[in-house]
Amino acid sequence: MTALQKLSSERIYLILAALFITSLVVSNLIFQKFFYWDFFGLYTFEISVGVLPYPVTFLITDSISEIYGKKKANQVVTIGIFASIFSLLIILVAAGVPATSWSPIGDDIFNDVFGATAIAVGASMIAYLLAQYVDIYVYHFWKKLTKGKYLWLRNNFSTFSSQFVDTFAVVFLLSVFGELEWDLFGGLLLSGFLFKALIALLDTPLLYLIVYIFRKKFNLGVGEELPND
């Protein structure tokens, strides 16, 4: 790989990492709003808006895994942990200082919106750790087993496994800490997992496009990764 290609690959990696971190942090901040989506009359999803940016993180880690390798994928996951903790500290500081009398957003509204963020971030980080490392492990397991072929298989198998782990862990922990009623557990688990699985299927062509562009740009063969030195 030429020096110019190496510089280009590093810049692209930074962009992917930035998109990953933004999606992760935002999903923790907006989770308290829930919405429904009638899927062509077949099923009505009832899920947190926090799941909307979250599938992006798995698409990015799969893209990084395919092109940059397992080490780089795990690296961006670790960076995401620090970003989540740092965002939590900022919110705690912001919640701790008193609002002025003329502040458009007072303490009560601020705490209503962000008051559960500490629990949410904690639950999300535990689920995130489990799910992302499961995703990367399963992805590379199938990549090795299929000798770099069948991209659709490892993409979906890894995402289905990790998204179930993620959804179960988040809903379970939020229920344990009293942020969600237990009678909502089954419905939220099913809706969350089905929604994420559906998105995983829909983003498979996008992953193929991303991988195709990378392979063409860096002259990579099927299953070949960029050097990490």
C-alpha positions in Angstrom: 0.0 0.0 0.0 1.4 3.4 -1.0 1.9 6.3 1.5 -1.1 8.1 -0.2 -3.3 5.1 0.2 -2.3 4.7 3.8 -3.1 8.3 4.6 -6.5 8.0 2.8 -7.3 4.8 4.8 -6.5 6.5 8.1 -8.7 9.5 7.2 -11.6 7.2 6.3 -11.2 5.2 9.5 -11.4 8.5 11.5 -14.6 9.4 9.7 -16.1 6.0 10.4 -15.1 6.2 14.0 -16.6 9.7 14.3 -19.9 8.4 12.8 -19.8 5.4 15.2 -19.2 7.5 18.3 -21.9 10.1 17.3 -24.5 7.4 16.7 -23.7 5.7 20.0 -23.7 8.8 22.2 -26.9 10.2 20.6 -28.7 6.9 21.1 -28.1 7.2 24.8 -29.3 10.8 25.0 -32.6 10.4 23.2 -33.7 7.0 24.5 -36.6 8.3 26.6 -38.9 9.0 23.7 -40.8 6.0 22.4 -42.6 5.7 19.1 -44.7 3.3 17.1 -44.3 2.2 13.5 -47.0 0.2 11.6 -45.0 -2.1 9.3 -47.5 -2.5 6.4 -50.1 -3.8 8.8 -48.0 -6.9 9.6 -46.6 -5.7 12.9 -46.6 -2.6 15.0 -43.2 -1.7 16.4 -43.2 0.1 19.8 -39.6 1.1 20.4 -37.3 3.9 21.7 -36.0 6.4 19.3 -32.6 5.5 20.7 -32.6 2.4 18.4 -32.7 4.6 15.3 -29.0 5.6 15.2 -27.8 2.4 17.0 -27.9 0.0 13.9 -25.5 2.4 12.3 -22.9 1.4 14.8 -23.1 -2.3 13.7 -22.9 -1.4 10.1 -19.8 0.6 10.8 -18.1 -2.1 12.9 -18.9 -4.7 10.2 -17.4 -2.3 7.6 -14.3 -1.8 9.7 -14.0 -5.5 10.4 -14.2 -6.4 6.7 -11.6 -3.8 5.5 -9.5 -2.9 8.5 -9.7 -6.2 10.5 -10.7 -7.3 14.0 -8.1 -5.2 15.8 -9.3 -1.9 14.4 -13.0 -2.9 15.0 -12.3 -3.6 18.6 -10.4 -0.3 18.9 -13.4 1.8 17.8 -15.6 -0.1 20.2 -13.2 0.8 23.1 -13.2 4.4 22.0 -17.0 4.4 22.1 -16.9 3.4 25.8 -14.8 6.4 26.7 -17.0 8.7 24.6 -20.1 7.4 26.5 -18.5 7.9 29.9 -17.3 11.4 29.0 -20.8 12.4 27.7 -22.3 11.1 31.0 -19.9 13.2 33.0 -20.8 16.3 31.0 -24.5 15.7 31.6 -23.9 15.2 35.4 -22.1 18.5 35.6 -24.8 20.2 33.6 -27.5 18.8 35.8 -25.6 19.8 39.0 -25.4 23.5 38.2 -28.6 25.6 39.0 -30.6 27.1 36.1 -31.1 30.9 36.1 -34.6 32.3 36.5 -34.7 33.2 32.9 -33.3 30.0 31.5 -35.6 28.6 28.7 -35.0 25.2 30.1 -35.3 24.9 33.8 -33.9 22.3 36.2 -37.1 20.3 36.3 -37.4 19.9 32.5 -33.7 19.2 32.1 -33.8 16.5 34.7 -36.9 15.0 33.2 -35.1 14.7 29.9 -31.6 13.7 31.1 -32.3 12.5 34.6 -32.3 8.9 33.6 -29.3 9.3 31.4 -26.9 7.9 33.9 -28.8 4.6 34.2 -29.4 4.6 30.5 -25.7 5.1 29.7 -24.7 2.5 32.3 -27.2 -0.1 30.9 -26.3 0.8 27.3 -22.6 0.5 28.0 -23.0 -3.0 29.5 -25.2 -4.1 26.6 -22.9 -2.3 24.1 -19.8 -4.1 25.3 -21.5 -7.5 25.1 -23.2 -6.8 21.8 -20.3 -5.2 19.9 -17.7 -7.8 21.0 -20.2 -10.6 20.1 -20.8 -8.9 16.7 -17.0 -8.7 15.9 -16.3 -12.2 17.2 -19.1 -13.8 15.2 -18.3 -11.7 12.1 -14.7 -12.9 12.0 -15.7 -16.5 12.9 -17.9 -16.7 9.8 -15.3 -14.8 7.7 -12.6 -17.3 8.6 -15.0 -20.2 8.2 -16.2 -19.1 4.7 -12.7 -17.9 3.7 -13.8 -14.4 3.1 -16.8 -15.3 1.0 -20.6 -14.8 1.6 -20.4 -11.3 3.0 -24.2 -11.3 3.5 -24.0 -14.3 5.8 -21.5 -13.0 8.3 -23.0 -9.6 8.2 -26.5 -10.8 9.2 -25.5 -13.7 11.4 -23.2 -11.4 13.5 -25.8 -8.6 13.6 -28.7 -10.9 14.5 -26.7 -12.4 17.4 -25.4 -9.1 18.7 -28.6 -7.2 18.4 -30.5 -9.8 20.4 -27.9 -9.6 23.1 -28.0 -5.8 23.0 -31.8 -5.5 23.1 -32.2 -8.1 25.9 -29.5 -6.5 28.0 -30.8 -2.9 27.7 -34.5 -3.7 28.3 -33.6 -6.0 31.1 -31.3 -3.6 32.9 -33.7 -0.6 32.5 -36.5 -2.8 33.9 -34.4 -3.8 36.8 -33.6 -0.2 37.7 -37.2 0.8 37.4 -37.0 2.9 34.2 -39.4 0.5 32.5 -42.3 -1.5 33.7 -41.8 -5.2 33.7 -45.1 -5.8 31.8 -43.5 -3.9 28.8 -40.4 -6.2 28.8 -41.6 -8.8 26.3 -43.1 -6.4 23.9 -40.1 -4.1 23.9 -37.7 -7.0 23.5 -39.5 -8.4 20.6 -40.1 -5.0 18.9 -36.5 -3.9 19.5 -35.0 -7.1 18.1 -37.2 -7.4 15.1 -36.7 -3.8 14.2 -32.9 -4.1 14.4 -33.0 -7.4 12.5 -35.0 -5.8 9.8 -32.6 -2.9 9.5 -29.7 -5.4 9.4 -31.3 -7.1 6.4 -32.0 -3.7 4.7 -28.5 -2.4 5.2 -26.8 -5.5 3.7 -26.8 -4.0 0.2 -25.2 -0.8 1.7 -22.5 -2.9 3.3 -21.8 -4.6 -0.1 -21.5 -1.1 -1.6 -19.1 0.1 1.1 -17.0 -3.0 0.8 -16.9 -2.7 -3.0 -15.8 0.9 -2.8 -13.0 0.1 -0.3 -11.8 -2.9 -2.2 -11.6 -1.0 -5.4 -9.9 2.0 -3.8 -7.3 0.0 -2.0 -6.9 -2.9 -4.5 -8.1 -5.5 -2.0 -9.1 -9.1 -2.9 -12.1 -11.0 -1.5 -11.6 -11.3 2.3 -8.4 -9.3 2.2 -7.8 -6.6 4.9 -5.7 -3.5 5.0 -2.4 -3.9 7.0 -2.5 -2.6 10.5 1.1 -1.6 10.8 
